[in-house]
């Protein structure tokens, strides 16, 4: 219910914290609808929001990312987007959706009008809050899938990548992204500090890099850390901090996950 979402943020201090919590609740609501529609029988939950919901990543995320994994889905993207919109409307939200199911990565933007005003986050009733959703219909092969039950706002059973496969997606982003996205570097430090000795799913990583036109040497057990070190060294860490700090539960985390400390974690075997 919309009333619950508004009550949820009422006692939270700080604009960023309120905004992130409100968005996360909307994400959880969309996930609940997807679960009820049987989406997670064939589609895996991936990306930053999956890391947060499944493993407690201490940063919020803007969108919901998924990967079609197990044969033919029991839904069409268009039908699913209409269903999610309808369920939000039944709960009192003023919502519109714009979606594109013609590309390999189907995407949608759900736009909530008046919600930011009602939550005290904007003086304008017309200002809209967006939640993005993407489903990759042709993901790289090689992921290891697991099923997990999570109770975050709602109890949901997810099909998801295992940790090594999720880590591979992050390594792929760091190696192939053509701009600095601070959340990638924060997540890298978090992975390395939480799971000592973690190794990416190298098969999945190779398939993902090939799919996006990677022309350099492929990551191996012996060189993937060195490839990441070069990326970390090259990055503008002022940009890293500015990009990620508004999404952190505790902005002071960036005082720990510094360039020097991430490099040190990469040196640990």
N, C-alpha and C positions, 0 to 999 in steps of 0.2 A: 504494500500500500504506500501511496505517496506520503501519507501522514507519518509513517514510520521513518521514511528517508529524511524528512524535515526534522523530526524529533532526534534522529541519530546525530545530526550535525550541530544541533542547538548547543550542546554542552562542550563543543570542541573549540579550542582557542586557535586563532590564526587563520588567515585567508587560505593559504596553501593547504593546510591540514583539512579545513572544511571542504574545500573544492575536491581534493583527492579522495576523501572519504565518501562524499556524495557520488562521485563518478564510480568509485569501486562498488558501491551498493547497486548502482544501475547495471554495472557489469555483471554482478552476481545475479541480479534479477533476470537478465538476458540468458545467462548460463542455466538458470533454473528452467526457463522455458525450453531451451535447447535439450536439456536432459529429459524433460517430460515428452518431447517429440522424438526421442530415441536417437538423437544426433550422435551421441557418443558411442554408439555401437559400431560406427564406421569411421568416425572423425576424431582425430586426436587434438587435445588441447596443448598448445605450444606457446612459446614466447614469454615475454616478461610477466604478463598477468598470470600465466600458468605457474611460473616460478614463485610468484607471490602466494597464490592460492594453495599450491601443493607443497611448497617447501619454505615458505615464510620469508621470501626475499624482502628486505627492509626498505623497499622503495615501491611507490605506486607506478602504475602504467596507464597510458592513454587509451590503449585499444585491446581488442580480443583477437587472438590469432589461432588459427586451426589448420590442420593438415588432413586431407582425405586419405585414408589409409587402407580400409578393408573393403575392397570391392565396391559395388554399386550402392549408393546411398539410398535411404528410404525417403528422401525429401528432395525437392528442388530448392535452389537458393532463393528464388523469388517467393515460393510458398513459405519458406522459413522466415524471411524478412517480414512478410505480411503478418505471420502468426505472432512474431515477437512484438511488432507494433500494436497489434490488436490486444495482446495481453497487458501491455503498458497502459493502453487507453482504458481498459477495464479497471485498472488500479488508480485511475484518476489523473494520469499524465497527459499533457498536451504535447503530442509527439508527431513528428513527420519522419519519413525515411527516404533516402535517395540511395539506390543501389545499382551496381553494374555486374551482371553475370556473364558478360561476353568475353572477359579476359581469363587467362589461366588462374590468376588470383582473383576470385570473386570478392568484391568489397561493398560495404554499405556504411552509411553515416546515419545514425539515429540522432535527431535534433529535438531537444526538449525546450519548449518555449515557456517562459514564466518561472521556471524552476529556480534559476539563480536568484531571481527577485524574491521569491517566496522564502528562500534559504538565507536571505540577507547578504548575498554575495554580489549583487548588482542593483543599482538604483533604477535600472531600466527593465520594465516588464517584457520588452520585446527581445532582449538579449537571449540568445540560445546557447545551450550547452550540448556538446556533441560527444557521442561514443562511437568509435569506429570498430568495425568487425570485418575480418578477412578470412577467407578459406582458400588455401592453396589446393587446387584440384589436380596438380601434377607435381607432388613433392618429390625430392630426391629419394632414391631407394636406400635401404640399409638401416633405418631406424629400428630400435628395439622398443616395443610397446609394453606398457604396464597399465593396470587398472587400479585406480585409487579412489577411496571414499573420503570426501572432504566436507566438513560442516563449517562453512564460513557464510553466515547469514542464512543459508539454506543447505541441507544435506544433499550432496550431489555425488554421483559416481562418474568419474572421468576416465576415458581412455586417453593416455598421454605418453610422451616419450620418456624413457628412463633418463637418469641424470647424465650419463655419458652422451646420449643422443641430444639432449637439450644443450649440453655444453658445446657439442659440435656446431649447433646452430649459432651459438654466440661466437665461437671461433671463426666460423664462416663470415659472419657479419664484420668482425674486426679486420679480417684479412681482405675482404672484398669491397667494403663500403668506401665510397669515394669522398666522403666528408666525415668530419669528427662528430660522432654522436656520443655524448658523455655517458649516457646510460650503458653503452657497451663496455666502457672501461670500468665503471663502478661494478657492473655485474661480473666482469672478469675477476676483479679483486675479491668479490664476495665468493664466487665459486672456489677460487684457489685457497681462500682462508677457511672456508667451511669444510671442504672435502680435500684433505691432505692426500697428495698423490693422485689426484684426479687426472684422467686421460680422456680426451675426446673419443667418440666413436669415429675412428679414422676412415672406415668404409663410407659411412654416411657423409662425413666431411668431404671426402674425395668426390663423391657423387654430386654433392651440392656445388662444389667449386667448378667441376666440369660443366654443370648445368648453367652456370653464370659466366662461362668463358674464361676461366682461370688459365693463364699461359705460363706461369712460373712453376718452380718445383713444387711437387705435392707434399703436404705435411706427412710426416712419418713419426713413428715413436721416438726417433732420435732428434728430429729437428723442429717439431711443432712449437716448442717453447721458444726457440731462437727466432722463429718467424714472428711470434707474438711480441717478443722483446723489441724487435725492430719497429713494430707498429706503436708500441707504448712509448718508445724513445722519441719517435717522430711527432707524436700528438701534441697539440697545444693544450696544456692542462688547465689554463684559464678558461678555455672554451669548454673543456670537459666539465669543470665545476659549475659554470653558469648553466649548462644544459641540464644537469642532473639535480642540482640542489633543491629545486622547487618540488621534486617528486620524492624526496627522502623523508622517512619517518623522523629521522634525526639528522638535520643538515650537518651536524658536527662529525658525522661519519666520514666526510671528505677530508677531515684532518687526520684520519687514520689511513684511509685508502688513497694515499698520495702516489705520485708517480714512482718515487723511490721505493715505497713499500710494495707496490704491485710488481716492480722489477725484482725485488727481493723474493717475493713469493714465486715468481717464475724461475728463479735460480734453484729453488728447493726441489729436489728430486724425490 
